[in-house]
Amino acid sequence: MIYFAQLFDEGLVDIFQRATTGRSILIIIVALLVAYMVSALTARLIIKVAKKISVRSDTATSEEISIRFRRVETYLSVTIAIVRAVILGIALYVAFSIILPDEGQSALLTTIGAGTVFVVIANATVAPLLRDFTSGVVMIVERWFTVGDFVRIEPFANVGGVVERVTLRSTRLRDLNGETVWLHNQYVQGVKVTPRGVRTLAVDIFVRKVEAGTKLIEEIAKTLPTGPTMLVNPLMIDETEQLADDLWRITAVAKTAPGREWLIENFISDALKDADKHHGKDGKAHVIIYGPLVRYADELAEKRFRRAVRANLRAEEPEDN
């Protein structure tokens, strides 16, 4: 370690003496300005392409196509950081190539090598960046999430939002109340991705007359708030099933933004109960016999659990002797 430190100090002094003339300083300043302008222009072009792709992903009719667009948008956001770093490195290399002769370039490379080893070993400032980069590469390669997904970050229970930007070093989220959340990639231990960005819940009510129950749900659906952060889709009747001669189960489904499940669990449930009470005050029989019963109703989750249940039943079946 002492050897690398001495080598770094001697090489740095030599390069500093060669590069502190007026001409050399001017070359370095020009190189940095050119690198900044080129990187800014390149980033602006990439951002324009990313915005067009984001519009297409939001308006795509197929979920598979939307996911592909979002994946490309994620790669473009990472590309911005990589392009900037590459342009800056090229500019500095060209500047020092002009300033230093061949032996000076050798001294520069030796100093950079010794300095890198010295910094990594003797100084811990580089280690967090390396951990961020490593974590970022793993998340991007394994496709944990893409730009536009709603995610919750583990182990932070209250950290979540829509992914706005992903780089090798950090991830930026936007939560439902409008706050921006920045995360170092090394602290992302796990991610919960909400399918299609919404939570799907079903409301079951049990009635004696299916027509009256259907009318009650349709009247309540007209009064419910809709929008990207409220009910994404209106409350709609999904299924009716006759359980007995005078007993029906009506299932209505609604989709809402993550964190707004209370709209269905509490608000819709209470609204159905209140409407049924007023119905009874008018001298008519109550419509709802049992319920409302609110439950999650994600189709893919139900398929996976159905498969798991079948597997458990097969495992419990007695073997034939």
HELIX and SHEET records of a PDB file:
HELIX    1   1 ILE A    2  ARG A   18  1                                  17    
HELIX    2   2 GLY A   22  THR A   59  1                                  38    
HELIX    3   3 GLU A   63  ILE A   99  1                                  37    
HELIX    4   4 ASP A  102  ALA A  122  1                                  21    
HELIX    5   5 VAL A  126  VAL A  141  1                                  16    
HELIX    6   6 ASN A  185  TYR A  187  5                                   3    
HELIX    7   7 PRO A  195  GLY A  197  5                                   3    
HELIX    8   8 VAL A  210  ALA A  221  1                                  12    
HELIX    9   9 TRP A  262  TRP A  262  1                                   1    
HELIX   10  10 LEU A  263  ILE A  268  3                                   6    
HELIX   11  11 SER A  269  LYS A  281  1                                  13    
HELIX   12  12 GLU A  299  GLU A  316  1                                  18    
SHEET    1   A 5 THR A 180  HIS A 184  0                                        
SHEET    2   A 5 SER A 170  ARG A 174 -1                                        
SHEET    3   A 5 GLY A 160  VAL A 166 -1                                        
SHEET    4   A 5 PHE A 150  GLU A 154 -1                                        
SHEET    5   A 5 GLY A 190  VAL A 193 -1                                        
SHEET    1   B 4 LEU A 231  ALA A 244  0                                        
SHEET    2   B 4 LEU A 247  THR A 256 -1                                        
SHEET    3   B 4 ARG A 199  VAL A 207 -1                                        
SHEET    4   B 4 ILE A 288  TYR A 296 -1                                        
END                                                                             
